[in-house]
Amino acid sequence: MPERKALQDFYSGIRCLHTGIGIFLRTPALWKYALIPMGIILVLYGLLLFVLIAWVIPPLVGLLPDPAGWSVWLRWLIYAARVVIGITAVAAALMTGALLLTTLYEAFGAPFFDALVMRFERMRYGVEHAPLPWRKNLEFMLQSFCYSMVTTGWSLLLFLPAMFIPLVGWIPPVLIVGYRYGLTYTFSSAFADGLGIAPLREAASRRRMVMLGFGCAGYLWLLIPFSAILLLPGFAVGGAMLYREQLRPAIGLGREDFS
């Protein structure tokens, strides 16, 4: 029955995602590709926090009058205001850093996740990718950027209705954004094979329910705060498996079976 086949394909996509997460968590050789970009981000956060405390907060506090020239109770009020300003500035910086953590992790981690995928495909499939010409790399980078911008646009467009329409309102963003977001995790493998987004999207359209299962499950996982820290590298591994097992055969390039 078509409905049964569709459900099997949908589950296959979910299984591929979770298998990728599991493989990453059980393979210490792959951990460095996640720890390095996270370490870079933490060092950057530490430097920015130092700059904030050393050079930003003092001028802000200096806007208040010198407490030495005021009466005792006003002096303590000014001291309290200085403390509040300092705490508020640090708290705002920490909150902003937390909100941007996933985005920065994706940005700083992109080249490391590409290397992770290459290492995984070499370990699991014995695939050795030849370096691409710089023009091809630039072309693929622009394609990926444009695709990501459109996906971000869909996410923003569908986010507000989802906030005001309980349950049902979340279905469009999960399906549309999840599908597109899931496809981005096959880019590393496809680009390394010299394939652009156009043939990849055509192949994905033939395996739509598999892509929906992978992308929707990934989208829902990322709704959990800070889950991206542990999950994004696993998504990259799952995306490589999805490409090798599902999309590459749909393009007609052959299939590497799971061992």
C-alpha positions as CSV (number, residue, x, y, z in Angstrom):
1,M,0.0,0.0,0.0
2,P,1.3,3.5,-0.8
3,E,0.5,4.8,2.7
4,R,2.5,2.0,4.3
5,K,5.4,2.6,2.0
6,A,5.3,6.3,2.8
7,L,5.4,5.6,6.5
8,Q,8.3,3.2,6.1
9,D,10.2,5.9,4.2
10,F,9.4,8.5,6.8
11,Y,10.7,6.2,9.6
12,S,13.7,5.4,7.5
13,G,14.6,9.1,7.5
14,I,14.2,9.3,11.3
15,R,16.3,6.2,11.7
16,C,19.0,7.6,9.6
17,L,19.2,10.8,11.7
18,H,19.3,8.9,15.0
19,T,21.8,6.4,13.7
20,G,24.1,9.3,12.7
21,I,23.8,10.8,16.2
22,G,24.5,7.5,17.8
23,I,27.6,6.9,15.6
24,F,29.0,10.3,16.4
25,L,28.5,9.8,20.2
26,R,30.1,6.4,20.1
27,T,33.1,7.3,17.9
28,P,35.7,9.3,19.9
29,A,37.8,9.8,16.7
30,L,35.0,12.2,15.4
31,W,34.7,14.2,18.6
32,K,37.5,16.6,17.8
33,Y,35.5,18.0,14.9
34,A,32.9,19.2,17.3
35,L,35.1,20.2,20.3
36,I,37.4,22.4,18.3
37,P,34.7,24.9,17.0
38,M,33.1,24.8,20.5
39,G,36.4,25.6,22.0
40,I,36.9,28.5,19.6
41,I,33.5,29.9,20.5
42,L,34.2,29.6,24.3
43,V,37.5,31.4,23.9
44,L,35.8,34.1,21.9
45,Y,33.1,34.5,24.5
46,G,35.7,34.7,27.2
47,L,37.6,37.5,25.4
48,L,34.4,39.4,24.8
49,L,33.4,39.1,28.4
50,F,36.8,40.3,29.5
51,V,36.5,43.4,27.2
52,L,33.0,44.0,28.6
53,I,34.2,44.0,32.2
54,A,37.5,45.8,31.6
55,W,36.6,48.5,29.1
56,V,32.8,48.7,28.6
57,I,31.3,48.6,32.1
58,P,33.6,51.2,33.7
59,P,32.6,54.0,31.3
60,L,28.9,53.1,31.8
61,V,29.4,53.2,35.6
62,G,31.3,56.5,35.2
63,L,28.2,58.1,33.8
64,L,26.8,58.2,37.4
65,P,27.9,61.0,39.7
66,D,30.9,60.5,42.0
67,P,29.4,59.1,45.3
68,A,32.1,60.9,47.4
69,G,30.3,64.2,47.0
70,W,26.9,63.1,48.2
71,S,25.3,62.3,51.5
72,V,25.6,58.9,53.0
73,W,22.2,57.5,51.9
74,L,22.6,58.9,48.4
75,R,26.1,57.6,48.2
76,W,24.9,54.0,48.9
77,L,22.2,54.5,46.4
78,I,24.8,55.4,43.7
79,Y,26.9,52.4,44.7
80,A,23.9,50.1,44.3
81,A,23.1,51.6,40.9
82,R,26.7,50.9,39.8
83,V,26.3,47.3,40.9
84,V,23.0,47.0,39.1
85,I,24.5,48.4,35.9
86,G,27.4,46.0,36.0
87,I,25.2,42.9,36.7
88,T,22.7,43.9,34.0
89,A,25.4,44.4,31.4
90,V,27.0,41.0,32.2
91,A,23.6,39.2,32.3
92,A,22.6,40.8,29.0
93,A,25.9,39.7,27.4
94,L,25.5,36.1,28.7
95,M,21.9,35.9,27.5
96,T,22.8,37.2,24.1
97,G,25.7,34.7,23.9
98,A,23.3,31.9,24.8
99,L,20.8,32.9,22.2
100,L,23.5,33.1,19.5
101,L,25.3,29.9,20.5
102,T,23.6,27.6,18.0
103,T,24.0,30.0,15.1
104,L,27.7,30.6,16.0
105,Y,28.3,26.9,16.4
106,E,26.9,26.3,12.9
107,A,29.0,29.1,11.4
108,F,32.3,28.2,13.1
109,G,31.7,24.5,12.9
110,A,30.8,24.4,9.2
111,P,34.4,23.6,7.9
112,F,35.0,21.2,10.8
113,F,31.7,19.4,10.1
114,D,32.8,19.1,6.5
115,A,36.0,17.5,7.7
116,L,34.0,15.3,10.0
117,V,31.9,14.0,7.1
118,M,35.0,13.3,5.0
119,R,36.5,11.3,7.9
120,F,33.3,9.4,8.5
121,E,32.9,8.5,4.8
122,R,36.5,7.3,4.7
123,M,36.0,5.2,7.8
124,R,32.6,3.7,6.9
125,Y,32.6,3.6,3.1
126,G,36.2,3.8,2.2
127,V,35.5,7.0,0.1
128,E,38.5,9.2,-0.6
129,H,37.4,12.6,-1.9
130,A,39.7,14.5,-4.2
131,P,40.0,18.3,-3.5
132,L,37.7,20.4,-5.6
133,P,38.9,23.4,-7.6
134,W,38.5,26.7,-5.8
135,R,36.0,28.0,-8.3
136,K,33.8,24.9,-7.6
137,N,34.2,25.5,-3.9
138,L,33.1,29.1,-4.3
139,E,30.1,28.1,-6.4
140,F,29.0,25.5,-3.8
141,M,29.5,28.0,-1.0
142,L,27.3,30.6,-2.7
143,Q,24.6,27.9,-3.4
144,S,24.6,26.8,0.2
145,F,24.4,30.5,1.5
146,C,21.5,31.3,-0.8
147,Y,19.7,28.1,0.2
148,S,20.2,28.8,3.9
149,M,18.9,32.4,3.5
150,V,15.7,31.2,1.9
151,T,15.3,28.6,4.6
152,T,15.8,31.2,7.3
153,G,13.2,33.4,5.5
154,W,10.7,30.5,5.7
155,S,11.5,30.0,9.3
156,L,10.8,33.6,10.2
157,L,7.7,33.7,8.1
158,L,6.2,30.6,9.6
159,F,7.3,31.2,13.2
160,L,4.8,33.9,14.2
161,P,1.7,31.9,13.1
162,A,3.1,28.9,14.9
163,M,3.3,31.0,18.1
164,F,-0.3,32.0,18.0
165,I,-2.0,28.8,16.7
166,P,-1.6,26.0,19.2
167,L,-0.3,22.6,17.9
168,V,-1.6,22.9,14.3
169,G,0.4,26.1,13.8
170,W,3.7,24.2,14.2
171,I,2.9,21.8,11.3
172,P,3.9,24.1,8.4
173,P,7.3,25.1,9.9
174,V,8.1,21.5,10.9
175,L,7.3,20.2,7.4
176,I,8.7,23.1,5.3
177,V,11.6,24.3,7.3
178,G,12.5,20.8,8.6
179,Y,12.6,19.4,5.1
180,R,14.9,22.2,3.8
181,Y,17.0,22.2,7.0
182,G,17.5,18.4,6.7
183,L,18.6,18.7,3.1
184,T,21.4,21.1,4.2
185,Y,23.1,18.2,6.0
186,T,23.6,16.3,2.8
187,F,25.5,19.2,1.2
188,S,28.9,18.2,2.5
189,S,28.8,14.8,0.9
190,A,27.2,16.0,-2.3
191,F,29.6,18.9,-2.8
192,A,32.5,16.6,-2.2
193,D,31.1,14.5,-5.0
194,G,31.0,17.5,-7.3
195,L,27.2,17.8,-7.2
196,G,25.4,21.1,-6.8
197,I,22.1,21.7,-5.0
198,A,19.9,21.4,-8.2
199,P,20.5,17.6,-8.7
200,L,20.4,17.1,-5.0
201,R,17.0,18.7,-4.7
202,E,15.7,16.6,-7.6
203,A,16.9,13.4,-6.0
204,A,15.3,14.5,-2.7
205,S,12.0,15.1,-4.4
206,R,12.0,11.4,-5.3
207,R,12.7,10.4,-1.7
208,R,10.5,13.1,-0.2
209,M,9.1,11.1,2.8
210,V,12.6,10.0,3.8
211,M,13.7,13.6,3.7
212,L,10.7,14.7,5.7
213,G,11.4,12.0,8.4
214,F,15.1,13.1,8.7
215,G,14.4,16.9,8.5
216,C,11.3,17.0,10.7
217,A,12.9,14.9,13.5
218,G,16.0,17.1,13.3
219,Y,13.9,20.3,13.5
220,L,12.0,19.0,16.6
221,W,15.2,18.0,18.3
222,L,16.6,21.5,17.8
223,L,13.6,23.1,19.6
224,I,15.3,21.9,22.8
225,P,17.5,24.7,24.1
226,F,21.3,24.0,23.6
227,S,20.6,20.6,22.1
228,A,22.5,21.7,19.0
229,I,25.8,21.4,20.9
230,L,25.5,17.6,21.1
231,L,23.3,17.0,18.0
232,L,24.6,19.0,15.1
233,P,27.7,16.9,14.6
234,G,25.5,13.8,14.6
235,F,23.2,15.5,12.1
236,A,26.2,15.9,9.8
237,V,27.0,12.1,10.1
238,G,23.3,11.3,9.5
239,G,23.2,13.6,6.5
240,A,26.2,11.7,5.0
241,M,24.4,8.4,5.5
242,L,21.2,9.9,4.0
243,Y,23.1,11.0,1.0
244,R,25.0,7.7,0.5
245,E,22.0,5.5,1.2
246,Q,19.1,7.4,-0.3
247,L,19.9,10.4,-2.4
248,R,23.0,9.2,-4.3
249,P,21.1,6.1,-5.7
250,A,18.3,8.4,-6.7
251,I,20.7,10.4,-8.8
252,G,22.0,7.2,-10.4
253,L,25.5,7.2,-8.9
254,G,25.3,4.0,-7.0
255,R,24.8,3.0,-3.4
256,E,27.0,2.2,-0.4
257,D,25.3,-0.2,2.0
258,F,25.5,0.2,5.7
259,S,27.9,-2.3,7.3
